[in-house]
């Protein structure tokens, strides 16, 4: 079946996106303990998202020379129109990297706000685009 890796990773994205949204919904105002869970879930979500983009670039767009780094995948995804806001995705990558090294949780509330307001809408848009791609692949 064409797009098998894409489909499997898409299922993981859906699960992690649901988990991240659930954690955010259960925290109407910032709490340090819950913030750590949100950031952990979101970092896993981001890792699945860029790998899903890589799968889409190779399996849907037919690009054989997809470079294996998140930055390169985001740039290629923006170039082909898989994602619409490449600069915000690159900022998300940067903040994902910074949040993993925020050992004192100094910026945790800031990262939670970015995730809720800016990054989850991008994940939802990616989810919709990939769902459309899978549907198109099924029709072929």
Phi and psi in radians as a Rosetta constraint file:
Dihedral C 1 N 2 CA 2 C 2 CIRCULARHARMONIC -1.146 0.35
Dihedral N 2 CA 2 C 2 N 3 CIRCULARHARMONIC 2.541 0.35
Dihedral C 2 N 3 CA 3 C 3 CIRCULARHARMONIC 1.336 0.35
Dihedral N 3 CA 3 C 3 N 4 CIRCULARHARMONIC 0.431 0.35
Dihedral C 3 N 4 CA 4 C 4 CIRCULARHARMONIC -1.078 0.35
Dihedral N 4 CA 4 C 4 N 5 CIRCULARHARMONIC -0.810 0.35
Dihedral C 4 N 5 CA 5 C 5 CIRCULARHARMONIC -1.087 0.35
Dihedral N 5 CA 5 C 5 N 6 CIRCULARHARMONIC -0.703 0.35
Dihedral C 5 N 6 CA 6 C 6 CIRCULARHARMONIC -1.058 0.35
Dihedral N 6 CA 6 C 6 N 7 CIRCULARHARMONIC -0.780 0.35
Dihedral C 6 N 7 CA 7 C 7 CIRCULARHARMONIC -1.144 0.35
Dihedral N 7 CA 7 C 7 N 8 CIRCULARHARMONIC -0.777 0.35
Dihedral C 7 N 8 CA 8 C 8 CIRCULARHARMONIC -1.108 0.35
Dihedral N 8 CA 8 C 8 N 9 CIRCULARHARMONIC -0.784 0.35
Dihedral C 8 N 9 CA 9 C 9 CIRCULARHARMONIC -1.209 0.35
Dihedral N 9 CA 9 C 9 N 10 CIRCULARHARMONIC -0.565 0.35
Dihedral C 9 N 10 CA 10 C 10 CIRCULARHARMONIC -1.079 0.35
Dihedral N 10 CA 10 C 10 N 11 CIRCULARHARMONIC -0.705 0.35
Dihedral C 10 N 11 CA 11 C 11 CIRCULARHARMONIC -1.058 0.35
Dihedral N 11 CA 11 C 11 N 12 CIRCULARHARMONIC -0.702 0.35
Dihedral C 11 N 12 CA 12 C 12 CIRCULARHARMONIC -1.146 0.35
Dihedral N 12 CA 12 C 12 N 13 CIRCULARHARMONIC -0.713 0.35
Dihedral C 12 N 13 CA 13 C 13 CIRCULARHARMONIC -1.052 0.35
Dihedral N 13 CA 13 C 13 N 14 CIRCULARHARMONIC -0.783 0.35
Dihedral C 13 N 14 CA 14 C 14 CIRCULARHARMONIC -1.043 0.35
Dihedral N 14 CA 14 C 14 N 15 CIRCULARHARMONIC -0.759 0.35
Dihedral C 14 N 15 CA 15 C 15 CIRCULARHARMONIC -1.134 0.35
Dihedral N 15 CA 15 C 15 N 16 CIRCULARHARMONIC -0.823 0.35
Dihedral C 15 N 16 CA 16 C 16 CIRCULARHARMONIC -1.203 0.35
Dihedral N 16 CA 16 C 16 N 17 CIRCULARHARMONIC -0.592 0.35
Dihedral C 16 N 17 CA 17 C 17 CIRCULARHARMONIC -1.158 0.35
Dihedral N 17 CA 17 C 17 N 18 CIRCULARHARMONIC -0.734 0.35
Dihedral C 17 N 18 CA 18 C 18 CIRCULARHARMONIC -1.099 0.35
Dihedral N 18 CA 18 C 18 N 19 CIRCULARHARMONIC -0.761 0.35
Dihedral C 18 N 19 CA 19 C 19 CIRCULARHARMONIC -1.070 0.35
Dihedral N 19 CA 19 C 19 N 20 CIRCULARHARMONIC -0.815 0.35
Dihedral C 19 N 20 CA 20 C 20 CIRCULARHARMONIC -1.090 0.35
Dihedral N 20 CA 20 C 20 N 21 CIRCULARHARMONIC -0.787 0.35
Dihedral C 20 N 21 CA 21 C 21 CIRCULARHARMONIC -1.084 0.35
Dihedral N 21 CA 21 C 21 N 22 CIRCULARHARMONIC -0.694 0.35
Dihedral C 21 N 22 CA 22 C 22 CIRCULARHARMONIC -1.087 0.35
Dihedral N 22 CA 22 C 22 N 23 CIRCULARHARMONIC -0.788 0.35
Dihedral C 22 N 23 CA 23 C 23 CIRCULARHARMONIC -1.071 0.35
Dihedral N 23 CA 23 C 23 N 24 CIRCULARHARMONIC -0.713 0.35
Dihedral C 23 N 24 CA 24 C 24 CIRCULARHARMONIC -1.181 0.35
Dihedral N 24 CA 24 C 24 N 25 CIRCULARHARMONIC -0.752 0.35
Dihedral C 24 N 25 CA 25 C 25 CIRCULARHARMONIC -1.091 0.35
Dihedral N 25 CA 25 C 25 N 26 CIRCULARHARMONIC -0.550 0.35
Dihedral C 25 N 26 CA 26 C 26 CIRCULARHARMONIC -1.448 0.35
Dihedral N 26 CA 26 C 26 N 27 CIRCULARHARMONIC -0.006 0.35
Dihedral C 26 N 27 CA 27 C 27 CIRCULARHARMONIC -2.214 0.35
Dihedral N 27 CA 27 C 27 N 28 CIRCULARHARMONIC 1.364 0.35
Dihedral C 27 N 28 CA 28 C 28 CIRCULARHARMONIC -1.105 0.35
Dihedral N 28 CA 28 C 28 N 29 CIRCULARHARMONIC -0.512 0.35
Dihedral C 28 N 29 CA 29 C 29 CIRCULARHARMONIC -2.282 0.35
Dihedral N 29 CA 29 C 29 N 30 CIRCULARHARMONIC 2.666 0.35
Dihedral C 29 N 30 CA 30 C 30 CIRCULARHARMONIC -1.044 0.35
Dihedral N 30 CA 30 C 30 N 31 CIRCULARHARMONIC 2.309 0.35
Dihedral C 30 N 31 CA 31 C 31 CIRCULARHARMONIC -2.371 0.35
Dihedral N 31 CA 31 C 31 N 32 CIRCULARHARMONIC 2.335 0.35
Dihedral C 31 N 32 CA 32 C 32 CIRCULARHARMONIC -0.962 0.35
Dihedral N 32 CA 32 C 32 N 33 CIRCULARHARMONIC -0.807 0.35
Dihedral C 32 N 33 CA 33 C 33 CIRCULARHARMONIC -1.076 0.35
Dihedral N 33 CA 33 C 33 N 34 CIRCULARHARMONIC -0.799 0.35
Dihedral C 33 N 34 CA 34 C 34 CIRCULARHARMONIC -1.221 0.35
Dihedral N 34 CA 34 C 34 N 35 CIRCULARHARMONIC -0.593 0.35
Dihedral C 34 N 35 CA 35 C 35 CIRCULARHARMONIC -1.051 0.35
Dihedral N 35 CA 35 C 35 N 36 CIRCULARHARMONIC -0.680 0.35
Dihedral C 35 N 36 CA 36 C 36 CIRCULARHARMONIC -1.109 0.35
Dihedral N 36 CA 36 C 36 N 37 CIRCULARHARMONIC -0.697 0.35
Dihedral C 36 N 37 CA 37 C 37 CIRCULARHARMONIC -1.152 0.35
Dihedral N 37 CA 37 C 37 N 38 CIRCULARHARMONIC -0.714 0.35
Dihedral C 37 N 38 CA 38 C 38 CIRCULARHARMONIC -1.090 0.35
Dihedral N 38 CA 38 C 38 N 39 CIRCULARHARMONIC -0.819 0.35
Dihedral C 38 N 39 CA 39 C 39 CIRCULARHARMONIC -1.139 0.35
Dihedral N 39 CA 39 C 39 N 40 CIRCULARHARMONIC -0.726 0.35
Dihedral C 39 N 40 CA 40 C 40 CIRCULARHARMONIC -1.078 0.35
Dihedral N 40 CA 40 C 40 N 41 CIRCULARHARMONIC -0.833 0.35
Dihedral C 40 N 41 CA 41 C 41 CIRCULARHARMONIC -1.106 0.35
Dihedral N 41 CA 41 C 41 N 42 CIRCULARHARMONIC -0.733 0.35
Dihedral C 41 N 42 CA 42 C 42 CIRCULARHARMONIC -1.172 0.35
Dihedral N 42 CA 42 C 42 N 43 CIRCULARHARMONIC -0.675 0.35
Dihedral C 42 N 43 CA 43 C 43 CIRCULARHARMONIC -1.074 0.35
Dihedral N 43 CA 43 C 43 N 44 CIRCULARHARMONIC -0.692 0.35
Dihedral C 43 N 44 CA 44 C 44 CIRCULARHARMONIC -1.144 0.35
Dihedral N 44 CA 44 C 44 N 45 CIRCULARHARMONIC -0.703 0.35
Dihedral C 44 N 45 CA 45 C 45 CIRCULARHARMONIC -1.071 0.35
Dihedral N 45 CA 45 C 45 N 46 CIRCULARHARMONIC -0.778 0.35
Dihedral C 45 N 46 CA 46 C 46 CIRCULARHARMONIC -1.081 0.35
Dihedral N 46 CA 46 C 46 N 47 CIRCULARHARMONIC -0.748 0.35
Dihedral C 46 N 47 CA 47 C 47 CIRCULARHARMONIC -1.056 0.35
Dihedral N 47 CA 47 C 47 N 48 CIRCULARHARMONIC -0.725 0.35
Dihedral C 47 N 48 CA 48 C 48 CIRCULARHARMONIC -1.177 0.35
Dihedral N 48 CA 48 C 48 N 49 CIRCULARHARMONIC -0.682 0.35
Dihedral C 48 N 49 CA 49 C 49 CIRCULARHARMONIC -1.085 0.35
Dihedral N 49 CA 49 C 49 N 50 CIRCULARHARMONIC -0.815 0.35
Dihedral C 49 N 50 CA 50 C 50 CIRCULARHARMONIC -1.233 0.35
Dihedral N 50 CA 50 C 50 N 51 CIRCULARHARMONIC -0.544 0.35
Dihedral C 50 N 51 CA 51 C 51 CIRCULARHARMONIC -1.240 0.35
Dihedral N 51 CA 51 C 51 N 52 CIRCULARHARMONIC -0.584 0.35
Dihedral C 51 N 52 CA 52 C 52 CIRCULARHARMONIC -1.141 0.35
Dihedral N 52 CA 52 C 52 N 53 CIRCULARHARMONIC -0.725 0.35
Dihedral C 52 N 53 CA 53 C 53 CIRCULARHARMONIC -1.033 0.35
Dihedral N 53 CA 53 C 53 N 54 CIRCULARHARMONIC -0.742 0.35
Dihedral C 53 N 54 CA 54 C 54 CIRCULARHARMONIC -1.074 0.35
Dihedral N 54 CA 54 C 54 N 55 CIRCULARHARMONIC -0.758 0.35
Dihedral C 54 N 55 CA 55 C 55 CIRCULARHARMONIC -1.063 0.35
Dihedral N 55 CA 55 C 55 N 56 CIRCULARHARMONIC -0.751 0.35
Dihedral C 55 N 56 CA 56 C 56 CIRCULARHARMONIC -1.105 0.35
Dihedral N 56 CA 56 C 56 N 57 CIRCULARHARMONIC -0.751 0.35
Dihedral C 56 N 57 CA 57 C 57 CIRCULARHARMONIC -1.045 0.35
Dihedral N 57 CA 57 C 57 N 58 CIRCULARHARMONIC -0.694 0.35
Dihedral C 57 N 58 CA 58 C 58 CIRCULARHARMONIC -1.476 0.35
Dihedral N 58 CA 58 C 58 N 59 CIRCULARHARMONIC -0.740 0.35
Dihedral C 58 N 59 CA 59 C 59 CIRCULARHARMONIC -1.528 0.35
Dihedral N 59 CA 59 C 59 N 60 CIRCULARHARMONIC -0.575 0.35
Dihedral C 59 N 60 CA 60 C 60 CIRCULARHARMONIC -1.685 0.35
Dihedral N 60 CA 60 C 60 N 61 CIRCULARHARMONIC -0.811 0.35
Dihedral C 60 N 61 CA 61 C 61 CIRCULARHARMONIC -1.496 0.35
Dihedral N 61 CA 61 C 61 N 62 CIRCULARHARMONIC -0.249 0.35
Dihedral C 61 N 62 CA 62 C 62 CIRCULARHARMONIC 1.279 0.35
Dihedral N 62 CA 62 C 62 N 63 CIRCULARHARMONIC 0.415 0.35
Dihedral C 62 N 63 CA 63 C 63 CIRCULARHARMONIC -1.467 0.35
Dihedral N 63 CA 63 C 63 N 64 CIRCULARHARMONIC 2.113 0.35
Dihedral C 63 N 64 CA 64 C 64 CIRCULARHARMONIC -1.547 0.35
Dihedral N 64 CA 64 C 64 N 65 CIRCULARHARMONIC -0.346 0.35
Dihedral C 64 N 65 CA 65 C 65 CIRCULARHARMONIC -1.858 0.35
Dihedral N 65 CA 65 C 65 N 66 CIRCULARHARMONIC 0.703 0.35
Dihedral C 65 N 66 CA 66 C 66 CIRCULARHARMONIC -1.269 0.35
Dihedral N 66 CA 66 C 66 N 67 CIRCULARHARMONIC 2.140 0.35
Dihedral C 66 N 67 CA 67 C 67 CIRCULARHARMONIC -1.296 0.35
Dihedral N 67 CA 67 C 67 N 68 CIRCULARHARMONIC 2.579 0.35
Dihedral C 67 N 68 CA 68 C 68 CIRCULARHARMONIC -1.530 0.35
Dihedral N 68 CA 68 C 68 N 69 CIRCULARHARMONIC 0.342 0.35
Dihedral C 68 N 69 CA 69 C 69 CIRCULARHARMONIC -1.858 0.35
Dihedral N 69 CA 69 C 69 N 70 CIRCULARHARMONIC 2.571 0.35
Dihedral C 69 N 70 CA 70 C 70 CIRCULARHARMONIC -0.965 0.35
Dihedral N 70 CA 70 C 70 N 71 CIRCULARHARMONIC -0.760 0.35
Dihedral C 70 N 71 CA 71 C 71 CIRCULARHARMONIC -1.056 0.35
Dihedral N 71 CA 71 C 71 N 72 CIRCULARHARMONIC -0.810 0.35
Dihedral C 71 N 72 CA 72 C 72 CIRCULARHARMONIC -1.147 0.35
Dihedral N 72 CA 72 C 72 N 73 CIRCULARHARMONIC -0.694 0.35
Dihedral C 72 N 73 CA 73 C 73 CIRCULARHARMONIC -1.126 0.35
Dihedral N 73 CA 73 C 73 N 74 CIRCULARHARMONIC -0.757 0.35
Dihedral C 73 N 74 CA 74 C 74 CIRCULARHARMONIC -1.085 0.35
Dihedral N 74 CA 74 C 74 N 75 CIRCULARHARMONIC -0.768 0.35
Dihedral C 74 N 75 CA 75 C 75 CIRCULARHARMONIC -1.102 0.35
Dihedral N 75 CA 75 C 75 N 76 CIRCULARHARMONIC -0.776 0.35
Dihedral C 75 N 76 CA 76 C 76 CIRCULARHARMONIC -1.139 0.35
Dihedral N 76 CA 76 C 76 N 77 CIRCULARHARMONIC -0.650 0.35
Dihedral C 76 N 77 CA 77 C 77 CIRCULARHARMONIC -1.118 0.35
Dihedral N 77 CA 77 C 77 N 78 CIRCULARHARMONIC -0.677 0.35
Dihedral C 77 N 78 CA 78 C 78 CIRCULARHARMONIC -1.181 0.35
Dihedral N 78 CA 78 C 78 N 79 CIRCULARHARMONIC -0.668 0.35
Dihedral C 78 N 79 CA 79 C 79 CIRCULARHARMONIC -1.125 0.35
Dihedral N 79 CA 79 C 79 N 80 CIRCULARHARMONIC -0.620 0.35
Dihedral C 79 N 80 CA 80 C 80 CIRCULARHARMONIC -1.624 0.35
Dihedral N 80 CA 80 C 80 N 81 CIRCULARHARMONIC -0.084 0.35
Dihedral C 80 N 81 CA 81 C 81 CIRCULARHARMONIC 1.551 0.35
Dihedral N 81 CA 81 C 81 N 82 CIRCULARHARMONIC 0.210 0.35
Dihedral C 81 N 82 CA 82 C 82 CIRCULARHARMONIC -1.129 0.35
Dihedral N 82 CA 82 C 82 N 83 CIRCULARHARMONIC -0.675 0.35
Dihedral C 82 N 83 CA 83 C 83 CIRCULARHARMONIC -2.107 0.35
Dihedral N 83 CA 83 C 83 N 84 CIRCULARHARMONIC 2.662 0.35
Dihedral C 83 N 84 CA 84 C 84 CIRCULARHARMONIC -1.720 0.35
Dihedral N 84 CA 84 C 84 N 85 CIRCULARHARMONIC -0.463 0.35
Dihedral C 84 N 85 CA 85 C 85 CIRCULARHARMONIC -2.113 0.35
Dihedral N 85 CA 85 C 85 N 86 CIRCULARHARMONIC 1.334 0.35
Dihedral C 85 N 86 CA 86 C 86 CIRCULARHARMONIC -0.997 0.35
Dihedral N 86 CA 86 C 86 N 87 CIRCULARHARMONIC -0.716 0.35
Dihedral C 86 N 87 CA 87 C 87 CIRCULARHARMONIC -1.117 0.35
Dihedral N 87 CA 87 C 87 N 88 CIRCULARHARMONIC -0.685 0.35
Dihedral C 87 N 88 CA 88 C 88 CIRCULARHARMONIC -1.222 0.35
Dihedral N 88 CA 88 C 88 N 89 CIRCULARHARMONIC -0.623 0.35
Dihedral C 88 N 89 CA 89 C 89 CIRCULARHARMONIC -1.109 0.35
Dihedral N 89 CA 89 C 89 N 90 CIRCULARHARMONIC -0.698 0.35
Dihedral C 89 N 90 CA 90 C 90 CIRCULARHARMONIC -1.166 0.35
Dihedral N 90 CA 90 C 90 N 91 CIRCULARHARMONIC -0.643 0.35
Dihedral C 90 N 91 CA 91 C 91 CIRCULARHARMONIC -1.135 0.35
Dihedral N 91 CA 91 C 91 N 92 CIRCULARHARMONIC -0.665 0.35
Dihedral C 91 N 92 CA 92 C 92 CIRCULARHARMONIC -1.086 0.35
Dihedral N 92 CA 92 C 92 N 93 CIRCULARHARMONIC -0.757 0.35
Dihedral C 92 N 93 CA 93 C 93 CIRCULARHARMONIC -1.032 0.35
Dihedral N 93 CA 93 C 93 N 94 CIRCULARHARMONIC -0.820 0.35
Dihedral C 93 N 94 CA 94 C 94 CIRCULARHARMONIC -1.048 0.35
Dihedral N 94 CA 94 C 94 N 95 CIRCULARHARMONIC -0.809 0.35
Dihedral C 94 N 95 CA 95 C 95 CIRCULARHARMONIC -1.229 0.35
Dihedral N 95 CA 95 C 95 N 96 CIRCULARHARMONIC -0.555 0.35
Dihedral C 95 N 96 CA 96 C 96 CIRCULARHARMONIC -1.077 0.35
Dihedral N 96 CA 96 C 96 N 97 CIRCULARHARMONIC -0.770 0.35
Dihedral C 96 N 97 CA 97 C 97 CIRCULARHARMONIC -1.136 0.35
Dihedral N 97 CA 97 C 97 N 98 CIRCULARHARMONIC -0.738 0.35
Dihedral C 97 N 98 CA 98 C 98 CIRCULARHARMONIC -1.153 0.35
Dihedral N 98 CA 98 C 98 N 99 CIRCULARHARMONIC -0.696 0.35
Dihedral C 98 N 99 CA 99 C 99 CIRCULARHARMONIC -1.164 0.35
Dihedral N 99 CA 99 C 99 N 100 CIRCULARHARMONIC -0.488 0.35
Dihedral C 99 N 100 CA 100 C 100 CIRCULARHARMONIC -1.256 0.35
Dihedral N 100 CA 100 C 100 N 101 CIRCULARHARMONIC -0.283 0.35
Dihedral C 100 N 101 CA 101 C 101 CIRCULARHARMONIC -1.972 0.35
Dihedral N 101 CA 101 C 101 N 102 CIRCULARHARMONIC 0.278 0.35
Dihedral C 101 N 102 CA 102 C 102 CIRCULARHARMONIC -1.563 0.35
Dihedral N 102 CA 102 C 102 N 103 CIRCULARHARMONIC 1.218 0.35
Dihedral C 102 N 103 CA 103 C 103 CIRCULARHARMONIC -1.129 0.35
Dihedral N 103 CA 103 C 103 N 104 CIRCULARHARMONIC -0.446 0.35
Dihedral C 103 N 104 CA 104 C 104 CIRCULARHARMONIC -1.693 0.35
Dihedral N 104 CA 104 C 104 N 105 CIRCULARHARMONIC 0.084 0.35
Dihedral C 104 N 105 CA 105 C 105 CIRCULARHARMONIC 0.989 0.35
Dihedral N 105 CA 105 C 105 N 106 CIRCULARHARMONIC 0.575 0.35
Dihedral C 105 N 106 CA 106 C 106 CIRCULARHARMONIC -1.121 0.35
Dihedral N 106 CA 106 C 106 N 107 CIRCULARHARMONIC -0.706 0.35
Dihedral C 106 N 107 CA 107 C 107 CIRCULARHARMONIC -1.887 0.35
Dihedral N 107 CA 107 C 107 N 108 CIRCULARHARMONIC 0.283 0.35
Dihedral C 107 N 108 CA 108 C 108 CIRCULARHARMONIC -1.023 0.35
Dihedral N 108 CA 108 C 108 N 109 CIRCULARHARMONIC -0.790 0.35
Dihedral C 108 N 109 CA 109 C 109 CIRCULARHARMONIC -1.091 0.35
Dihedral N 109 CA 109 C 109 N 110 CIRCULARHARMONIC -0.703 0.35
Dihedral C 109 N 110 CA 110 C 110 CIRCULARHARMONIC -1.046 0.35
Dihedral N 110 CA 110 C 110 N 111 CIRCULARHARMONIC -0.810 0.35
Dihedral C 110 N 111 CA 111 C 111 CIRCULARHARMONIC -1.102 0.35
Dihedral N 111 CA 111 C 111 N 112 CIRCULARHARMONIC -0.708 0.35
Dihedral C 111 N 112 CA 112 C 112 CIRCULARHARMONIC -1.069 0.35
Dihedral N 112 CA 112 C 112 N 113 CIRCULARHARMONIC -0.725 0.35
Dihedral C 112 N 113 CA 113 C 113 CIRCULARHARMONIC -1.138 0.35
Dihedral N 113 CA 113 C 113 N 114 CIRCULARHARMONIC -0.724 0.35
Dihedral C 113 N 114 CA 114 C 114 CIRCULARHARMONIC -1.081 0.35
Dihedral N 114 CA 114 C 114 N 115 CIRCULARHARMONIC -0.761 0.35
Dihedral C 114 N 115 CA 115 C 115 CIRCULARHARMONIC -1.039 0.35
Dihedral N 115 CA 115 C 115 N 116 CIRCULARHARMONIC -0.856 0.35
Dihedral C 115 N 116 CA 116 C 116 CIRCULARHARMONIC -1.165 0.35
Dihedral N 116 CA 116 C 116 N 117 CIRCULARHARMONIC -0.822 0.35
Dihedral C 116 N 117 CA 117 C 117 CIRCULARHARMONIC -1.509 0.35
Dihedral N 117 CA 117 C 117 N 118 CIRCULARHARMONIC -0.635 0.35
Dihedral C 117 N 118 CA 118 C 118 CIRCULARHARMONIC -1.974 0.35
Dihedral N 118 CA 118 C 118 N 119 CIRCULARHARMONIC -0.692 0.35
Dihedral C 118 N 119 CA 119 C 119 CIRCULARHARMONIC -1.528 0.35
Dihedral N 119 CA 119 C 119 N 120 CIRCULARHARMONIC -0.649 0.35
Dihedral C 119 N 120 CA 120 C 120 CIRCULARHARMONIC -1.113 0.35
Dihedral N 120 CA 120 C 120 N 121 CIRCULARHARMONIC -0.648 0.35
Dihedral C 120 N 121 CA 121 C 121 CIRCULARHARMONIC -1.054 0.35
Dihedral N 121 CA 121 C 121 N 122 CIRCULARHARMONIC -0.598 0.35
Dihedral C 121 N 122 CA 122 C 122 CIRCULARHARMONIC -1.174 0.35
Dihedral N 122 CA 122 C 122 N 123 CIRCULARHARMONIC -0.679 0.35
Dihedral C 122 N 123 CA 123 C 123 CIRCULARHARMONIC -1.135 0.35
Dihedral N 123 CA 123 C 123 N 124 CIRCULARHARMONIC -0.684 0.35
Dihedral C 123 N 124 CA 124 C 124 CIRCULARHARMONIC -1.113 0.35
Dihedral N 124 CA 124 C 124 N 125 CIRCULARHARMONIC -0.702 0.35
Dihedral C 124 N 125 CA 125 C 125 CIRCULARHARMONIC -1.128 0.35
Dihedral N 125 CA 125 C 125 N 126 CIRCULARHARMONIC -0.722 0.35
Dihedral C 125 N 126 CA 126 C 126 CIRCULARHARMONIC -1.097 0.35
Dihedral N 126 CA 126 C 126 N 127 CIRCULARHARMONIC -0.741 0.35
Dihedral C 126 N 127 CA 127 C 127 CIRCULARHARMONIC -0.997 0.35
Dihedral N 127 CA 127 C 127 N 128 CIRCULARHARMONIC -0.805 0.35
Dihedral C 127 N 128 CA 128 C 128 CIRCULARHARMONIC -1.121 0.35
Dihedral N 128 CA 128 C 128 N 129 CIRCULARHARMONIC -0.766 0.35
Dihedral C 128 N 129 CA 129 C 129 CIRCULARHARMONIC -1.101 0.35
Dihedral N 129 CA 129 C 129 N 130 CIRCULARHARMONIC -0.790 0.35
Dihedral C 129 N 130 CA 130 C 130 CIRCULARHARMONIC -1.185 0.35
Dihedral N 130 CA 130 C 130 N 131 CIRCULARHARMONIC -0.684 0.35
Dihedral C 130 N 131 CA 131 C 131 CIRCULARHARMONIC -1.040 0.35
Dihedral N 131 CA 131 C 131 N 132 CIRCULARHARMONIC -0.718 0.35
Dihedral C 131 N 132 CA 132 C 132 CIRCULARHARMONIC -1.121 0.35
Dihedral N 132 CA 132 C 132 N 133 CIRCULARHARMONIC -0.697 0.35
Dihedral C 132 N 133 CA 133 C 133 CIRCULARHARMONIC -1.112 0.35
Dihedral N 133 CA 133 C 133 N 134 CIRCULARHARMONIC -0.767 0.35
Dihedral C 133 N 134 CA 134 C 134 CIRCULARHARMONIC -1.095 0.35
Dihedral N 134 CA 134 C 134 N 135 CIRCULARHARMONIC -0.737 0.35
Dihedral C 134 N 135 CA 135 C 135 CIRCULARHARMONIC -1.072 0.35
Dihedral N 135 CA 135 C 135 N 136 CIRCULARHARMONIC -0.755 0.35
Dihedral C 135 N 136 CA 136 C 136 CIRCULARHARMONIC -1.101 0.35
Dihedral N 136 CA 136 C 136 N 137 CIRCULARHARMONIC -0.704 0.35
Dihedral C 136 N 137 CA 137 C 137 CIRCULARHARMONIC -1.134 0.35
Dihedral N 137 CA 137 C 137 N 138 CIRCULARHARMONIC -0.618 0.35
Dihedral C 137 N 138 CA 138 C 138 CIRCULARHARMONIC -1.197 0.35
Dihedral N 138 CA 138 C 138 N 139 CIRCULARHARMONIC -0.530 0.35
Dihedral C 138 N 139 CA 139 C 139 CIRCULARHARMONIC -1.310 0.35
Dihedral N 139 CA 139 C 139 N 140 CIRCULARHARMONIC -0.364 0.35
